[in-house]
Amino acid sequence: MPPTLTPSAKLLQLLPEAVVQTDALWEITYLNPAWTTLTGHAVEAALGRSLLEFVHPGDIGTMRSGMPVFRLRFADADYRWVRLQLHPETDAAERVISRQGVLIEITEVTEQVLVEIRQRFLRLLETIDGVVWEAEIGVGNTFLSPQVERLFGYSVEEWRADPGFWRAHVHPDDLEAALVIDDAAYNATHSHAYEMSYRLIAKSGKVVWVRDLCRAVVEPGRPNRMIGLMIDVTQQKNTELELLRSENRYSLATLGSNDGIWYWDLRTDALHVSGRFHQIVGLGSGDHVHDGGWSFLEQLIDPEDRVRVQAAYRRHLSGNSPNFSVDFRAFHAAGRLVWVNWRGLAEFEDGVAVRMAGSLSDLADRGSSYDALTSLPGRPLFRDRLANLMALQQNEAANGDGVPTTRDKATMFAVLLLDLNGFKAVNDNYGHHVGDRLLQQVARRLESCVRAVDLVARMGGDEFNVLLESIDPAEARNRAQQIAAALAAPYVVGEHTVISGASIGLVSSASRLATVDDYLRAADTAMYQAKSQSLGVCVFQ
C-alpha cells in the first residue's frame, strides 16, 4: 500500500509547474509530476541524477553561479530556455543542505529578449577582470561569476555552499574593519555605494589583496542585498607598499644628509621642492609646488650666477654631460647670500628630457667645501666652479682652425693662485691667533678686489685661489697686479702692524688646458716662479 501523502506533498503533486529539489551537490532529490509533463523525462529516471546533466554544457557555469535562466535538455533531446530560481535551505551552521525551486519554460517571445540580455551579460562578465557577486542577508552569495575560481582558486559551489564563506576567508588582520562595513550594508536603511580593500586567503594559501566595489540595495519588503565587483589588486598594492617603504627610506636618508630635495616636471614646468629646500633659502613652510620651475629658481640665484647655472643644467639636458652639479650664491629670505650646490639628473623619453630630480645643499654645512676661518669657499667648490667654466668654453663654437672666436670672451677665464710672503714669520713672531686674523683680513681684501661674478677661495694654509670670469688674458694680468698691490699694503692686527704681500701665479683659459688639475698645476708653477724671482705676478706660458 503506497505511503499516505501529507497535504503539502499532495499540493506539490497537483501543481501545474514543475517543482525541483536538489541536495548541496546538485543531485535531484524530489520532482513533482509536472516535471514529466514539462520536460518529457520520467520522474523516476531523473531522481538521484545530477541536475547538471540536464543543463546545456555552455550554461552550467552561469547556472551554478546563480543565473536563473539557462537551457535545459528535454526528452526530445532539444534544449529549451527555462527559468529555475533555486532557493537554498541551510542547517544550524548555515551550510547549504538543499535547494528547491519552480521550473518554468520561457515562451518564445520572452525567450528572445532574455537570450539577448543573457548573452550581453555573459559577454560583459568575460570582459571584466574580477568577480561579479550578489549576496543576501541570511543566505550569503546568491550569485558569483566563474572568475572566482581563476582569481582565488575556489569553485562557485564551494563558495556558495557556505553563507559565511567570505567572512571565513578574509585575512584575520582585516576582518574586523571589513565586518563593520559589511554589517552596515546589511542593516542599511537606504541604497548606497561603498568600497572595501582587504586581503583574502586564496585556496592555495596565497594572500590576495582585493578591492571590492559594492552597492547596498535596499528595497521595500525585501531583505537587503549587496552587489559588487572584487578586483585582484595584489600587484598594485605591493607596488604601493614598496614605494612607501622606499619613500620612508629616502626620507630618512634625506633627513640624514640635510639636503633639500626637488622634482621638476619639464612637461608642465611644475617644480616640487621639500621643506628642507625652502629652509635652506629661508622661505618657510609655504607652497612646495611652484609653477614655472626656472622662474622660481631664477629669482633665488644671484644675477651674476644665473647664466652659469642655467648653462650647467642645459648642458645636461642636451646630452653633453651625464648629470649636473653647480655651485652658486642664493638669496636667503633673511637678506643675505648663501652658497649652495644644486645638482640633479634628468629622465629622457624618446630622446627628450621629461623630468628632473635632485638636491640642494647648503655649502655652509659642508666643512670641506666652506672654510670656517675666512668664510670663503674651499677647494671642492672652487674645483666644481672651474670645471663648469671649462665646460662652457668647450661648448662654444670655434672657427675652422679650431681657434676661439673673439665673441668667446664671455666664456674666457683666468685662474690665480697666491701664497702670502712671510706668513710663517708672522705666526712665529706674533702667534697663530695673529696669523689667523691676518688670513681673515687677506680674505676680505681679496673679495674687495674682484667682481661679484668672480670667486675667491681658500685652498689651505696661506694659499688662496681666485677665479676670474669673462676676462681676456690682458685684463686678467691687470687684475692680478691690482690684487698684488692691495695685499702689499700693511695690515693692522690688534696692536701689531704686519707687512705680508703675496706671490701670484696666473694661467688664462687661452692656454686651453685639458683638466682642472692641469690649470691648478700651471697656476702653482707660475706662483713658485713669482716667489723665487720676487716678481709679484707671474703668468704661466
C-alpha positions as CSV (number, residue, x, y, z in Angstrom):
1,M,0.0,0.0,0.0
2,P,1.6,3.4,-1.1
3,P,2.5,5.9,1.7
4,T,0.0,8.5,2.6
5,L,1.0,11.9,1.3
6,T,0.9,14.9,3.6
7,P,-1.3,17.8,2.5
8,S,1.7,19.9,1.4
9,A,3.0,16.9,-0.7
10,K,-0.4,16.5,-2.3
11,L,-0.4,20.1,-3.2
12,L,3.0,19.8,-4.9
13,Q,1.8,16.8,-6.8
14,L,-1.1,18.8,-8.2
15,L,0.8,21.9,-9.1
16,P,1.0,22.6,-12.9
17,E,4.6,23.9,-12.5
18,A,7.5,21.6,-12.2
19,V,8.9,21.6,-8.6
20,V,12.6,20.7,-8.4
21,Q,14.7,19.9,-5.3
22,T,18.4,19.0,-5.1
23,D,20.9,18.5,-2.4
24,A,24.0,20.6,-1.9
25,L,25.8,18.8,-4.7
26,W,23.0,19.3,-7.3
27,E,21.7,15.7,-7.0
28,I,17.9,15.6,-7.7
29,T,16.0,14.6,-4.5
30,Y,12.4,15.5,-5.5
31,L,10.4,16.2,-8.6
32,N,6.6,16.5,-8.9
33,P,4.7,15.0,-11.9
34,A,4.7,18.3,-13.7
35,W,8.4,17.7,-14.4
36,T,7.4,14.9,-16.8
37,T,4.6,17.0,-18.3
38,L,7.1,19.9,-19.0
39,T,10.3,18.1,-19.9
40,G,9.1,14.6,-21.1
41,H,11.6,13.0,-18.7
42,A,10.2,10.4,-16.2
43,V,10.5,11.4,-12.6
44,E,11.8,8.0,-11.6
45,A,14.6,8.2,-14.2
46,A,15.7,11.7,-13.1
47,L,15.7,11.1,-9.3
48,G,19.2,10.5,-8.0
49,R,20.9,12.1,-11.0
50,S,22.6,15.4,-11.1
51,L,20.5,18.3,-12.3
52,L,23.6,19.5,-14.2
53,E,23.3,16.5,-16.6
54,F,20.1,18.2,-18.0
55,V,21.7,21.6,-18.3
56,H,23.3,22.8,-21.6
57,P,27.1,22.4,-21.2
58,G,27.5,26.1,-22.1
59,D,25.2,27.2,-19.3
60,I,26.5,25.0,-16.4
61,G,28.9,27.6,-15.1
62,T,26.5,30.5,-15.0
63,M,23.7,28.3,-13.7
64,R,25.9,27.2,-10.8
65,S,26.8,30.8,-10.2
66,G,23.1,31.6,-9.6
67,M,21.9,32.7,-13.0
68,P,18.2,31.5,-13.1
69,V,17.8,31.5,-16.9
70,F,19.5,28.6,-18.8
71,R,18.9,25.9,-21.4
72,L,17.5,22.5,-20.3
73,R,17.6,19.3,-22.3
74,F,14.1,18.0,-22.8
75,A,13.2,14.3,-23.6
76,D,13.1,15.0,-27.3
77,A,16.9,15.9,-27.0
78,D,16.2,19.6,-27.7
79,Y,17.4,22.3,-25.4
80,R,14.9,24.9,-24.4
81,W,15.1,28.1,-22.4
82,V,13.8,27.7,-18.8
83,R,13.8,29.7,-15.6
84,L,14.6,28.0,-12.4
85,Q,15.3,30.2,-9.3
86,L,16.7,27.7,-6.7
87,H,16.4,28.8,-3.1
88,P,18.9,27.3,-0.6
89,E,18.0,25.7,2.7
90,T,20.7,25.8,5.4
91,D,21.4,23.9,8.6
92,A,22.1,25.3,12.0
93,A,25.6,26.1,10.9
94,E,24.2,27.9,7.9
95,R,25.6,25.4,5.5
96,V,23.6,24.7,2.4
97,I,21.9,21.3,2.6
98,S,19.3,21.5,-0.2
99,R,17.9,23.8,-3.0
100,Q,14.4,24.0,-4.3
101,G,12.6,26.0,-6.9
102,V,9.9,26.0,-9.6
103,L,10.9,25.3,-13.2
104,I,9.1,27.3,-15.9
105,E,9.6,27.1,-19.6
106,I,10.1,30.5,-21.2
107,T,7.7,31.5,-24.0
108,E,9.3,32.1,-27.5
109,V,8.6,35.9,-27.4
110,T,10.2,36.3,-23.9
111,E,12.9,33.8,-24.8
112,Q,14.5,36.0,-27.5
113,V,14.6,39.1,-25.2
114,L,16.1,37.1,-22.3
115,V,18.6,35.4,-24.6
116,E,19.9,38.7,-25.8
117,I,20.1,40.1,-22.3
118,R,21.8,37.0,-21.0
119,Q,24.3,37.0,-23.9
120,R,25.2,40.6,-23.2
121,F,25.5,39.8,-19.6
122,L,27.9,36.9,-20.3
123,R,30.0,38.9,-22.7
124,L,30.2,41.7,-20.0
125,L,31.4,39.1,-17.4
126,E,34.1,37.9,-19.8
127,T,35.5,41.4,-20.2
128,I,35.6,42.1,-16.5
129,D,38.8,41.1,-14.8
130,G,37.2,40.5,-11.5
131,V,34.5,38.6,-9.6
132,V,30.9,39.9,-10.0
133,W,28.8,38.9,-7.0
134,E,25.5,39.3,-5.3
135,A,24.7,38.5,-1.6
136,E,21.7,38.5,0.5
137,I,21.4,38.7,4.3
138,G,21.0,35.2,5.8
139,V,21.7,33.5,2.5
140,G,25.2,34.5,1.6
141,N,26.2,34.8,-2.1
142,T,23.3,34.2,-4.4
143,F,25.5,34.8,-7.5
144,L,29.2,34.6,-8.3
145,S,30.8,34.9,-11.7
146,P,33.1,32.0,-12.7
147,Q,36.2,34.2,-12.4
148,V,36.2,33.4,-8.7
149,E,38.0,30.1,-9.5
150,R,40.7,31.8,-11.5
151,L,41.4,34.6,-9.1
152,F,41.0,32.7,-5.8
153,G,41.0,29.0,-6.6
154,Y,37.6,28.2,-5.1
155,S,34.8,26.8,-7.2
156,V,31.5,28.6,-7.3
157,E,29.9,25.6,-5.4
158,E,32.4,25.8,-2.6
159,W,31.9,29.5,-2.1
160,R,28.1,29.5,-2.3
161,A,27.6,26.3,-0.2
162,D,28.5,28.2,2.9
163,P,26.8,31.6,3.7
164,G,29.8,32.5,5.9
165,F,32.4,31.6,3.4
166,W,33.6,35.2,2.6
167,R,33.9,36.1,6.3
168,A,35.8,32.9,7.0
169,H,38.4,33.7,4.3
170,V,39.1,37.4,4.9
171,H,42.6,37.9,6.4
172,P,42.3,38.0,10.2
173,D,44.1,41.4,10.3
174,D,41.5,42.9,8.0
175,L,38.4,41.1,9.2
176,E,37.2,43.4,12.0
177,A,37.2,46.5,9.7
178,A,35.6,44.6,6.9
179,L,32.8,43.3,9.1
180,V,32.0,46.8,10.3
181,I,31.4,47.9,6.7
182,D,29.6,44.6,5.7
183,D,27.3,44.7,8.7
184,A,26.5,48.4,8.0
185,A,25.4,47.4,4.4
186,Y,23.2,44.5,5.6
187,N,21.5,46.9,8.0
188,A,21.3,49.9,5.8
189,T,18.1,51.9,5.5
190,H,18.8,53.3,2.0
191,S,20.7,52.1,-1.0
192,H,24.3,53.4,-1.2
193,A,27.6,52.6,-2.9
194,Y,30.7,51.8,-0.8
195,E,34.2,50.3,-1.2
196,M,36.4,48.0,0.7
197,S,40.0,47.0,0.5
198,Y,41.2,43.8,2.3
199,R,43.2,40.7,2.0
200,L,41.6,37.4,1.1
201,I,43.1,33.9,1.7
202,A,43.1,32.0,-1.6
203,K,42.7,28.3,-1.8
204,S,46.4,27.9,-2.3
205,G,47.1,29.8,0.9
206,K,48.3,32.8,-1.0
207,V,47.2,36.2,0.3
208,V,45.4,38.2,-2.4
209,W,44.7,42.0,-2.0
210,V,41.1,42.7,-3.0
211,R,39.5,46.0,-4.0
212,D,35.7,45.4,-3.6
213,L,33.4,47.9,-5.3
214,C,30.0,47.4,-3.7
215,R,26.5,48.7,-3.5
216,A,23.9,48.0,-0.8
217,V,20.4,47.6,-2.4
218,V,17.5,48.4,-0.1
219,E,14.0,47.7,-1.5
220,P,10.7,47.7,0.4
221,G,9.5,44.3,1.6
222,R,12.8,42.6,0.6
223,P,15.9,41.7,2.7
224,N,18.9,43.9,2.0
225,R,21.2,42.6,-0.7
226,M,24.6,43.6,-1.9
227,I,26.1,43.6,-5.4
228,G,29.7,44.2,-6.2
229,L,32.9,43.5,-8.1
230,M,36.0,42.0,-6.5
231,I,39.3,43.0,-8.2
232,D,42.7,41.5,-7.5
233,V,45.0,44.5,-6.8
234,T,47.8,42.5,-5.2
235,Q,50.4,43.7,-7.6
236,Q,49.3,47.3,-7.3
237,K,49.2,47.1,-3.5
238,N,52.6,45.5,-3.3
239,T,54.0,48.3,-5.5
240,E,52.4,50.9,-3.3
241,L,53.8,49.3,-0.2
242,E,57.3,49.1,-1.7
243,L,57.0,52.7,-2.9
244,L,56.0,53.7,0.7
245,R,58.9,51.8,2.1
246,S,61.3,53.4,-0.5
247,E,59.9,56.8,0.3
248,N,60.4,56.3,4.0
249,R,64.0,55.1,3.4
250,Y,64.6,58.0,1.1
251,S,63.1,60.5,3.5
252,L,65.3,59.2,6.3
253,A,68.4,59.4,4.1
254,T,67.4,62.9,3.1
255,L,67.0,64.0,6.7
256,G,70.4,62.4,7.4
257,S,72.1,64.3,4.6
258,N,70.4,67.6,5.5
259,D,69.8,68.3,1.8
260,G,66.7,69.8,0.1
261,I,65.0,67.6,-2.5
262,W,63.4,68.8,-5.7
263,Y,61.5,67.2,-8.6
264,W,60.9,69.2,-11.8
265,D,58.2,68.0,-14.3
266,L,59.5,69.6,-17.5
267,R,56.3,69.0,-19.4
268,T,54.2,71.1,-17.1
269,D,57.1,73.2,-15.7
270,A,55.9,72.4,-12.2
271,L,58.8,72.3,-9.6
272,H,58.2,70.3,-6.4
273,V,60.5,71.1,-3.5
274,S,60.9,69.7,0.0
275,G,60.6,71.6,3.3
276,R,64.4,71.5,3.7
277,F,64.8,73.1,0.3
278,H,62.7,76.0,1.5
279,Q,64.5,76.1,4.8
280,I,67.9,76.5,3.1
281,V,66.8,79.6,1.3
282,G,64.6,80.9,4.2
283,L,61.2,80.5,2.5
284,G,59.5,78.9,5.5
285,S,56.6,76.4,5.1
286,G,54.7,77.8,2.1
287,D,53.5,76.0,-1.0
288,H,56.0,73.4,-2.0
289,V,54.8,73.2,-5.7
290,H,56.0,76.1,-7.9
291,D,54.5,76.7,-11.3
292,G,57.2,77.9,-13.7
293,G,60.2,76.0,-12.4
294,W,63.0,78.2,-13.9
295,S,61.2,81.4,-13.0
296,F,61.1,80.3,-9.3
297,L,64.8,79.2,-9.3
298,E,65.9,82.3,-11.2
299,Q,64.7,84.7,-8.5
300,L,66.7,82.7,-5.9
301,I,70.0,82.9,-7.9
302,D,72.4,85.8,-7.6
303,P,72.2,87.7,-11.0
304,E,75.9,87.2,-11.5
305,D,75.5,83.4,-11.4
306,R,72.2,82.9,-13.3
307,V,73.8,82.4,-16.8
308,R,76.3,79.9,-15.4
309,V,73.7,77.9,-13.5
310,Q,71.3,77.8,-16.4
311,A,74.1,76.7,-18.8
312,A,75.1,73.9,-16.4
313,Y,71.7,72.2,-16.4
314,R,71.1,72.9,-20.1
315,R,74.3,71.1,-21.0
316,H,72.9,68.0,-19.2
317,L,69.5,68.3,-21.0
318,S,71.3,68.5,-24.3
319,G,73.2,65.2,-23.5
320,N,76.6,66.8,-23.2
321,S,77.0,65.7,-19.5
322,P,75.7,62.7,-17.6
323,N,74.4,64.9,-14.8
324,F,74.9,68.4,-13.5
325,S,76.3,69.9,-10.3
326,V,76.7,73.7,-9.9
327,D,77.5,76.0,-7.0
328,F,76.0,79.4,-6.8
329,R,75.0,82.2,-4.5
330,A,71.4,82.1,-3.5
331,F,69.3,84.9,-2.0
332,H,68.2,84.0,1.5
333,A,64.9,85.4,2.8
334,A,66.8,87.0,5.7
335,G,68.5,89.3,3.2
336,R,71.9,87.6,2.8
337,L,73.6,85.5,0.2
338,V,74.3,81.8,0.9
339,W,76.5,79.5,-1.1
340,V,74.5,76.4,-2.3
341,N,75.2,73.4,-4.5
342,W,72.4,72.4,-7.0
343,R,72.6,69.1,-8.6
344,G,70.4,66.6,-10.4
345,L,69.7,64.1,-13.1
346,A,67.1,64.1,-16.0
347,E,65.0,61.3,-17.3
348,F,64.5,61.1,-21.0
349,E,61.7,59.6,-23.2
350,D,62.4,59.3,-26.9
351,G,65.5,61.5,-26.5
352,V,63.6,64.3,-24.8
353,A,64.0,65.3,-21.2
354,V,60.7,65.0,-19.5
355,R,61.6,65.3,-15.8
356,M,64.5,66.1,-13.5
357,A,65.2,65.4,-9.8
358,G,68.0,66.2,-7.4
359,S,69.0,68.0,-4.3
360,L,70.0,71.4,-3.0
361,S,72.8,71.6,-0.4
362,D,73.8,74.4,1.9
363,L,77.6,74.6,1.4
364,A,77.9,76.3,4.8
365,D,77.0,73.0,6.3
366,R,79.9,71.2,4.5
367,G,83.2,71.8,6.2
368,S,85.2,70.6,3.3
369,S,83.6,73.0,0.9
370,Y,83.5,76.1,3.1
371,D,86.3,77.5,5.1
372,A,85.2,78.2,8.7
373,L,88.1,80.7,9.4
374,T,87.7,83.0,6.5
375,S,84.1,82.2,5.4
376,L,85.4,81.6,1.9
377,P,84.5,78.6,-0.3
378,G,87.0,75.8,-0.1
379,R,88.9,73.6,-2.6
380,P,85.9,71.4,-3.7
381,L,83.7,74.3,-4.5
382,F,86.5,76.0,-6.4
383,R,87.2,72.9,-8.5
384,D,83.5,72.5,-9.3
385,R,83.2,76.1,-10.5
386,L,86.3,75.8,-12.6
387,A,85.0,72.6,-14.2
388,N,81.8,74.4,-15.1
389,L,83.7,77.3,-16.8
390,M,85.8,74.8,-18.7
391,A,82.7,73.0,-20.0
392,L,81.1,76.3,-21.1
393,Q,84.2,77.2,-23.1
394,Q,84.5,73.8,-24.7
395,N,80.9,74.1,-25.9
396,E,81.4,77.4,-27.6
397,A,81.7,77.5,-31.3
398,A,85.2,77.7,-32.8
399,N,86.2,78.7,-36.3
400,G,87.6,76.3,-38.9
401,D,91.1,76.4,-37.4
402,G,89.8,75.4,-34.0
403,V,90.9,78.9,-32.6
404,P,88.3,80.5,-30.3
405,T,86.5,83.4,-31.9
406,T,86.5,86.9,-30.4
407,R,83.0,86.5,-29.1
408,D,84.3,83.7,-26.8
409,K,85.5,86.4,-24.3
410,A,82.2,85.8,-22.4
411,T,83.4,82.3,-21.6
412,M,87.1,83.0,-21.1
413,F,88.5,82.9,-17.6
414,A,91.7,83.0,-15.5
415,V,92.9,81.1,-12.5
416,L,95.1,82.8,-9.9
417,L,97.0,81.0,-7.1
418,L,98.5,83.2,-4.5
419,D,100.7,82.5,-1.5
420,L,101.4,85.0,1.3
421,N,105.0,86.1,1.7
422,G,106.4,85.8,5.2
423,F,103.4,84.2,6.7
424,K,105.4,81.7,8.7
425,A,107.3,84.6,10.4
426,V,104.0,86.2,11.4
427,N,103.0,83.0,13.2
428,D,106.4,82.6,14.8
429,N,106.7,86.2,16.0
430,Y,103.2,87.0,17.0
431,G,101.4,83.7,17.5
432,H,98.9,81.7,15.5
433,H,96.0,83.9,16.6
434,V,97.5,86.8,14.8
435,G,98.2,84.7,11.8
436,D,94.5,83.6,11.7
437,R,93.3,87.2,11.9
438,L,95.7,88.1,9.1
439,L,94.2,85.4,6.9
440,Q,90.7,86.8,7.6
441,Q,91.9,90.3,6.6
442,V,93.5,88.9,3.4
443,A,90.2,87.2,2.5
444,R,88.3,90.5,2.9
445,R,90.8,92.4,0.7
446,L,90.7,89.7,-2.0
447,E,86.9,89.9,-2.0
448,S,87.1,93.7,-2.4
449,C,89.4,93.3,-5.4
450,V,87.2,91.1,-7.5
451,R,83.7,91.4,-9.1
452,A,80.6,89.7,-7.9
453,V,80.9,87.2,-10.7
454,D,84.4,86.1,-9.6
455,L,85.2,83.6,-6.9
456,V,87.7,83.7,-4.1
457,A,88.6,80.5,-2.3
458,R,91.0,79.4,0.5
459,M,92.9,76.3,-0.6
460,G,94.5,75.7,2.8
461,G,97.2,77.3,5.0
462,D,98.1,80.7,3.5
463,E,97.2,79.8,-0.1
464,F,94.2,81.3,-1.9
465,N,92.7,80.9,-5.3
466,V,90.9,83.4,-7.4
467,L,88.7,82.5,-10.4
468,L,88.1,85.4,-12.8
469,E,85.2,85.0,-15.2
470,S,84.6,86.6,-18.7
471,I,88.0,88.1,-18.9
472,D,90.8,88.1,-21.5
473,P,94.5,87.4,-20.7
474,A,95.5,91.1,-20.6
475,E,92.6,92.1,-18.3
476,A,93.4,89.1,-16.1
477,R,97.0,90.2,-15.7
478,N,96.0,93.8,-14.8
479,R,93.5,92.4,-12.2
480,A,96.2,90.2,-10.7
481,Q,98.6,93.2,-10.4
482,Q,95.8,95.2,-8.6
483,I,95.4,92.3,-6.2
484,A,99.1,92.1,-5.5
485,A,99.2,95.8,-4.8
486,A,96.2,95.6,-2.5
487,L,97.7,92.7,-0.5
488,A,101.1,94.5,-0.2
489,A,99.6,97.3,1.9
490,P,100.2,97.0,5.7
491,Y,97.7,95.2,8.0
492,V,96.8,96.2,11.5
493,V,96.2,93.2,13.6
494,G,95.4,94.1,17.1
495,E,98.4,96.0,18.4
496,H,100.6,94.7,15.6
497,T,101.3,96.2,12.1
498,V,102.1,93.4,9.7
499,I,103.5,93.5,6.2
500,S,102.8,90.5,4.1
501,G,102.5,90.7,0.3
502,A,101.7,87.8,-2.0
503,S,103.2,85.9,-4.9
504,I,100.7,85.3,-7.6
505,G,100.6,82.7,-10.4
506,L,98.2,83.2,-13.2
507,V,97.0,80.9,-16.0
508,S,94.5,82.0,-18.6
509,S,91.9,79.8,-20.4
510,A,93.6,80.9,-23.6
511,S,96.0,78.1,-22.8
512,R,93.2,75.6,-23.4
513,L,94.4,73.1,-20.8
514,A,92.6,69.8,-20.6
515,T,91.7,69.3,-16.9
516,V,91.0,71.2,-13.7
517,D,94.2,69.7,-12.3
518,D,96.2,71.0,-15.3
519,Y,95.0,74.5,-14.5
520,L,95.8,74.2,-10.8
521,R,99.3,72.8,-11.6
522,A,100.0,75.6,-14.1
523,A,99.0,78.3,-11.6
524,D,101.1,76.6,-8.9
525,T,104.1,76.5,-11.3
526,A,103.7,80.2,-12.1
527,M,103.3,81.1,-8.4
528,Y,106.5,79.4,-7.4
529,Q,108.3,81.2,-10.2
530,A,106.9,84.5,-9.0
531,K,108.0,83.7,-5.4
532,S,111.5,82.6,-6.4
533,Q,112.1,85.6,-8.6
534,S,110.2,88.2,-6.4
535,L,108.0,89.0,-9.4
536,G,104.8,89.6,-7.6
537,V,102.8,88.2,-10.5
538,C,103.9,85.6,-12.9
539,V,101.9,84.4,-15.9
540,F,102.0,80.7,-17.0
541,Q,103.4,80.5,-20.6
